[in-house]
Structures are given as structure tokens and as C-alpha cells.
Amino acid sequence: MKEFFNIGQIVNSHGIKGEVKVLPLTDDVMRFKKLKSILIGDIEYKIESCKFQKDRVILKLEGIEDMNSALKLKTKYLKVQRKDAVKLPEDTYFIADLIGCNIYDTNDTLIGKIYDVIKTGSNDVYWIKEPKEVLIPVLKEIVLDINIEDAKIVIKPIGEWQDED
């Protein structure tokens, strides 16, 4: 399991007083209001203020006092430790923990590793790239077991829920 989670990426500076504009990489953008500090690389920054602008978060970080300092952070990721991550409801997982998990069917046939999780709105989809590309809808009737500690997910055999190619 991952020790740190990326929760945003700095996309630009904001104004002349050292604020940074952040693209949120979390489902709960309001979590930025609750955070006291974040990590950028190995450096911890205290959050002095937080405000929202359309689909971005504007943060003022302690020690970043001007636009030039803020611009040096452009493209950097904001991380939090797992202990500071949002608490998830039961049977819900962090995408970072799912990526790389092996997917097997109930016949113990390896389907592949999760390359990414696509959020569709109605249900998530596991994207397998190799050995062949497969999209697996994350539905209770298809995904039977998720074991993050063993990086193993068990699904119904593909032919039972999808027309085979």
C-alpha cells in the first residue's frame, strides 16, 4: 500500500504574494480547507490559507512569499501521508492502492494488472492494458473480492458478463 497520496498538482502561481493554483486530484476538494500542511517532494509546507476558484484550489504556503517562489513549484504534486488521508467508507479503496493489483477470475486465470481506474459517474471501470486491453466495470455482481494487502482482485469470468471478442 502506498504511504503517500497525491491530492493535487500545482499548475501555476496566483497573484504576486506567493499563492499557488492547484488542480485537485481528489474527490473531496473541501479537504484542502481541513489540511494544516502538505508535502511537496520531501518538504512539508504549512497551509496559511485556502480558497477556491472554479475547478482549482488557491493555496498560500508558509515560506512561499512571492510569485517567483511560487512559479518554482509549478508542476509539483501535493502529497499527504496515508494517516492524513480522508477516511473511506467500507468497501471503498484509494485508486492509488488499486493500480497495480492483479485481477484474476474465479478460475484463477490472470486477466492482468490494473493500469488505471476510469471514473464514469455511474460506476468505476478497471482498465487492464496487458496482456490484452480489457475494461472491467466495477459492479458487485462482477468484482467479487478485493484484497489490497495481497494486491489481488477476483472477478467473474469475462465470458459470463461480456461477449468475448
Residue frames relative to the residue before (quaternion, step in Angstrom):
aa qw qx qy qz dx dy dz
M 1.0000 0.0000 0.0000 0.0000 0.00 0.00 0.00
K 0.5335 -0.6427 0.4547 0.3091 3.51 -1.09 0.74
E 0.3992 -0.7131 0.5292 0.2281 3.55 -1.09 0.78
F 0.7788 0.2039 -0.0993 0.5848 3.58 1.18 -0.65
F 0.1966 -0.7645 0.6032 0.1140 3.56 -1.21 0.59
N 0.3715 -0.6729 0.5877 0.2525 3.56 -1.04 0.80
I 0.0918 -0.8149 0.5710 0.0375 3.56 -0.78 1.01
G 0.8048 -0.0023 -0.0043 0.5935 3.58 1.27 -0.12
Q 0.2251 -0.7418 0.6113 0.1594 3.52 -1.35 0.28
I 0.4104 -0.6941 0.5334 0.2555 3.56 -0.91 0.93
V 0.1500 -0.8240 0.5441 0.0491 3.56 -0.66 1.13
N 0.8009 -0.0773 0.0531 0.5913 3.59 1.22 -0.31
S 0.5202 -0.5433 0.5179 0.4074 3.51 -1.36 -0.07
H 0.1957 -0.7561 0.6084 0.1413 3.56 -1.29 0.23
G 0.8303 0.0333 -0.0592 0.5532 3.56 -0.46 1.17
I 0.6081 -0.5926 0.4135 0.3287 3.53 -1.33 -0.21
K 0.6339 0.5735 -0.3220 0.4069 3.61 1.26 -0.09
G 0.6793 -0.5404 0.2856 0.4061 3.59 1.19 0.46
E 0.4261 0.6843 -0.4919 0.3289 3.59 1.16 0.30
V 0.2397 -0.7569 0.5902 0.1460 3.56 -1.22 0.56
K 0.3408 -0.7101 0.5835 0.1977 3.53 -1.18 0.75
V 0.1279 -0.8298 0.5431 -0.0032 3.55 -0.66 1.19
L 0.2935 -0.6925 0.6316 0.1881 3.53 -1.07 0.86
P 0.3291 -0.7667 0.5088 0.2124 3.63 -0.47 1.12
L 0.1466 -0.7710 0.6153 0.0741 3.57 -1.07 0.81
T 0.5774 0.5439 -0.3629 0.4889 3.54 1.09 0.79
D 0.5411 -0.6232 0.4559 0.3333 3.56 -1.15 0.57
D 0.7543 0.3390 -0.1710 0.5356 3.57 1.16 -0.61
V 0.1720 -0.8239 0.5320 0.0921 3.61 0.11 1.27
M 0.5807 0.5952 -0.3798 0.4053 3.60 1.14 -0.50
R 0.5072 0.6600 -0.4206 0.3608 3.60 1.24 -0.31
F 0.5630 0.6063 -0.3902 0.4039 3.59 1.17 -0.52
K 0.6100 0.5586 -0.3473 0.4419 3.61 1.11 -0.65
K 0.7098 0.4736 -0.2506 0.4572 3.58 1.08 -0.76
L 0.5906 0.6066 -0.3666 0.3857 3.58 1.19 -0.46
K 0.3063 -0.7411 0.5700 0.1790 3.55 -1.04 0.80
S 0.7963 -0.0134 0.0323 0.6039 3.57 1.15 -0.65
I 0.1557 -0.7507 0.6334 0.1046 3.54 -1.37 0.31
L 0.3782 -0.6919 0.5601 0.2538 3.54 -1.32 0.23
I 0.0475 -0.7287 0.6817 0.0463 3.52 -1.13 0.78
G 0.7674 -0.0265 -0.0568 0.6381 3.53 -0.26 1.30
D 0.7476 -0.3358 0.2660 0.5075 3.59 -0.73 -1.05
I 0.5836 0.5921 -0.3613 0.4222 3.58 1.29 0.10
E 0.2846 -0.7494 0.5775 0.1545 3.53 -0.91 1.00
Y 0.1061 -0.7785 0.6178 0.0320 3.55 -0.97 0.96
K 0.3604 -0.6883 0.5838 0.2358 3.54 -1.00 0.86
I 0.3510 -0.7186 0.5605 0.2151 3.57 -1.06 0.78
E 0.2597 -0.7879 0.5444 0.1241 3.56 -0.62 1.17
S 0.7966 -0.0891 0.0668 0.5942 3.59 1.03 -0.72
C 0.1303 -0.7713 0.6212 0.0465 3.50 -1.30 0.51
K 0.1060 0.7647 -0.6323 0.0643 3.56 -0.99 0.88
F 0.3863 -0.7332 0.5235 0.1979 3.53 -1.25 0.40
Q 0.0318 -0.7775 0.6278 -0.0183 3.54 -1.10 0.81
K 0.8051 -0.1667 0.0514 0.5670 3.58 -0.35 1.27
D 0.7946 -0.2545 0.2034 0.5123 3.60 -0.62 -1.10
R 0.6159 0.5298 -0.3425 0.4718 3.58 1.21 0.45
V 0.3107 -0.6998 0.6090 0.2072 3.52 -1.35 0.36
I 0.2029 -0.7588 0.6089 0.1105 3.58 -0.96 0.90
L 0.0416 -0.8142 0.5787 -0.0228 3.57 -0.63 1.18
K 0.2009 -0.7075 0.6612 0.1480 3.50 -1.23 0.68
L 0.1368 -0.8120 0.5669 0.0261 3.54 -0.58 1.23
E 0.5372 -0.6277 0.4597 0.3257 3.55 -0.99 0.87
G 0.7933 0.2918 -0.2364 0.4793 3.58 -0.91 0.96
I 0.6498 0.4165 -0.3119 0.5541 3.59 1.26 -0.16
E 0.0249 -0.8812 0.4686 -0.0571 3.53 -0.01 1.36
D 0.8001 0.1838 -0.1181 0.5586 3.61 1.18 -0.21
M 0.7174 -0.4643 0.3152 0.4128 3.54 -1.33 0.29
N 0.6481 0.5303 -0.3328 0.4336 3.62 0.91 -0.81
S 0.6436 0.5030 -0.3155 0.4829 3.60 1.02 -0.78
A 0.6479 0.5166 -0.3100 0.4662 3.56 1.01 -0.83
L 0.6538 0.5291 -0.3131 0.4411 3.60 0.96 -0.85
K 0.6003 0.5688 -0.3584 0.4331 3.60 1.13 -0.58
L 0.6740 0.4865 -0.2872 0.4761 3.59 1.23 -0.43
K 0.4042 0.7339 -0.4669 0.2828 3.60 1.28 -0.14
T 0.8094 0.2062 -0.2569 0.4861 3.56 -1.05 1.05
K 0.5298 0.6287 -0.4191 0.3852 3.64 1.21 -0.13
Y 0.3986 -0.7106 0.5344 0.2250 3.55 -1.20 0.64
L 0.3324 -0.6974 0.6006 0.2060 3.53 -1.18 0.71
K 0.0789 -0.8135 0.5762 0.0067 3.57 -0.78 1.03
V 0.1305 -0.7309 0.6580 0.1259 3.49 -1.37 0.40
Q 0.5287 -0.6018 0.4868 0.3485 3.54 -1.21 0.48
R 0.6540 -0.5173 0.3744 0.4057 3.57 -1.16 0.56
K 0.6505 0.5303 -0.3316 0.4309 3.62 0.93 -0.82
D 0.7092 0.4270 -0.2527 0.5008 3.60 1.20 -0.49
A 0.4551 0.6874 -0.4508 0.3424 3.59 1.28 0.05
V 0.6070 -0.5353 0.4248 0.4056 3.56 -1.24 0.40
K 0.4679 -0.6495 0.5186 0.3003 3.55 -1.15 0.64
L 0.2772 -0.7836 0.5400 0.1326 3.54 -0.81 1.04
P 0.5297 -0.5929 0.4866 0.3622 3.56 -1.16 0.55
E 0.6659 -0.4908 0.3758 0.4177 3.56 -1.27 0.38
D 0.8310 0.1723 -0.1717 0.5004 3.58 -1.12 0.78
T 0.5767 0.4977 -0.4037 0.5067 3.57 1.13 0.74
Y 0.1290 -0.8199 0.5577 0.0098 3.56 -0.96 0.93
F 0.5162 -0.5976 0.5068 0.3459 3.53 -1.25 0.44
I 0.5457 -0.6209 0.4529 0.3342 3.57 -0.97 0.87
A 0.6250 0.5568 -0.3386 0.4298 3.59 0.99 -0.81
D 0.6693 0.4785 -0.2988 0.4835 3.60 1.11 -0.60
L 0.6543 0.5209 -0.3101 0.4520 3.61 1.14 -0.61
I 0.6178 0.5528 -0.3534 0.4334 3.58 1.02 -0.80
G 0.7724 0.2968 -0.2558 0.4999 3.54 -0.81 1.07
C 0.5114 0.6260 -0.4337 0.3981 3.59 1.24 -0.18
N 0.4059 -0.6855 0.5489 0.2529 3.56 -1.13 0.71
I 0.2042 -0.7624 0.6023 0.1199 3.55 -1.01 0.84
Y 0.0727 -0.7723 0.6310 -0.0099 3.52 -0.89 1.11
D 0.3634 -0.6702 0.5729 0.3008 3.56 -1.21 0.37
T 0.7087 -0.4722 0.3094 0.4232 3.58 -1.28 0.14
N 0.6165 0.5104 -0.3479 0.4883 3.61 1.28 -0.12
D 0.4751 -0.6978 0.3934 0.3640 3.58 1.38 0.19
T 0.3936 0.6821 -0.5001 0.3603 3.57 1.14 0.73
L 0.3932 -0.7158 0.5260 0.2373 3.58 -0.80 1.04
I 0.2634 -0.7583 0.5812 0.1336 3.58 -0.78 1.09
G 0.6482 -0.4694 0.3223 0.5056 3.58 1.03 -0.84
K 0.5695 -0.5644 0.4702 0.3687 3.55 -1.37 -0.16
I 0.4978 -0.6199 0.5074 0.3325 3.55 -1.15 0.64
Y 0.2599 -0.7621 0.5808 0.1194 3.54 -0.76 1.14
D 0.7789 -0.1214 0.1221 0.6031 3.57 1.01 -0.87
V 0.3125 -0.6947 0.6068 0.2271 3.53 -1.36 0.22
I 0.2107 -0.7805 0.5816 0.0906 3.55 -0.71 1.15
K 0.2454 -0.7583 0.5889 0.1342 3.55 -0.83 1.03
T 0.1388 -0.8335 0.5333 0.0414 3.59 -0.48 1.20
G 0.5838 -0.5500 0.3961 0.4470 3.58 1.19 -0.35
S 0.7647 0.3110 -0.1930 0.5304 3.59 0.74 -1.00
N 0.7626 -0.1540 0.0982 0.6205 3.59 1.01 -0.81
D 0.5265 -0.6081 0.4818 0.3476 3.54 -1.22 0.46
V 0.2097 -0.7460 0.6175 0.1347 3.55 -1.33 0.34
Y 0.3117 -0.7195 0.5900 0.1925 3.57 -0.93 0.96
W 0.1957 -0.7825 0.5851 0.0840 3.56 -0.84 1.05
I 0.1003 -0.7630 0.6384 0.0107 3.53 -0.67 1.22
K 0.2272 -0.7939 0.5492 0.1283 3.62 -0.82 0.95
E 0.8123 0.1185 -0.0240 0.5706 3.58 0.99 -0.83
P 0.4984 -0.1020 -0.8604 -0.0297 1.64 -2.19 1.15
K 0.7662 0.0680 -0.1244 0.6268 3.60 1.23 -0.25
E 0.5821 -0.6063 0.4102 0.3540 3.55 -1.14 0.58
V 0.0608 0.7750 -0.6221 0.0929 3.54 -0.85 1.08
L 0.1733 -0.7445 0.6353 0.1103 3.56 -1.08 0.78
I 0.0994 -0.8138 0.5726 0.0063 3.56 -0.65 1.13
P 0.3271 -0.7440 0.5426 0.2124 3.61 -0.56 1.10
V 0.3486 -0.7332 0.5462 0.2064 3.55 -0.91 0.92
L 0.2307 0.7417 -0.5754 0.2560 3.51 0.03 1.42
K 0.6087 -0.5969 0.3780 0.3610 3.60 -1.02 0.80
E 0.6808 0.4931 -0.3019 0.4497 3.59 1.04 -0.70
I 0.6970 0.4209 -0.2699 0.5139 3.62 1.27 -0.20
V 0.7446 0.3140 -0.1828 0.5600 3.60 0.82 -0.99
L 0.1805 -0.8514 0.4899 0.0506 3.54 -0.30 1.31
D 0.8125 -0.0150 0.0387 0.5815 3.60 1.05 -0.70
I 0.0816 -0.7685 0.6338 0.0343 3.54 -1.06 0.86
N 0.0119 0.7836 -0.6192 0.0487 3.55 -0.74 1.11
I 0.2525 -0.8104 0.5157 0.1165 3.55 -0.04 1.35
E 0.6258 0.5595 -0.3505 0.4154 3.62 0.94 -0.83
D 0.7513 0.3427 -0.1924 0.5302 3.60 1.02 -0.82
A 0.3615 -0.7527 0.4692 0.2875 3.61 1.33 -0.01
K 0.5318 0.6178 -0.3910 0.4274 3.54 1.04 0.89
I 0.0555 -0.7705 0.6350 -0.0018 3.53 -0.97 1.00
V 0.1798 -0.7802 0.5933 0.0835 3.57 -0.98 0.91
I 0.0574 -0.7920 0.6078 -0.0048 3.54 -0.94 1.02
K 0.6103 -0.4889 0.4526 0.4287 3.54 -1.34 0.14
P 0.5971 -0.5488 0.4202 0.4071 3.59 -1.10 0.51
I 0.6035 -0.6233 0.3672 0.3352 3.57 -0.93 0.98
G 0.6519 0.5419 -0.3228 0.4208 3.61 0.91 -0.82
E 0.6360 0.5448 -0.3272 0.4377 3.60 1.18 -0.43
W 0.7954 0.2410 -0.1446 0.5370 3.60 1.16 -0.36
Q 0.7696 0.2406 -0.1470 0.5728 3.60 1.23 -0.06
D 0.4788 -0.6163 0.5319 0.3287 3.56 -1.12 0.63
E 0.3615 -0.7380 0.5242 0.2236 3.56 -0.78 0.99
D 0.5336 -0.6363 0.4618 0.3117 3.56 -1.18 0.68
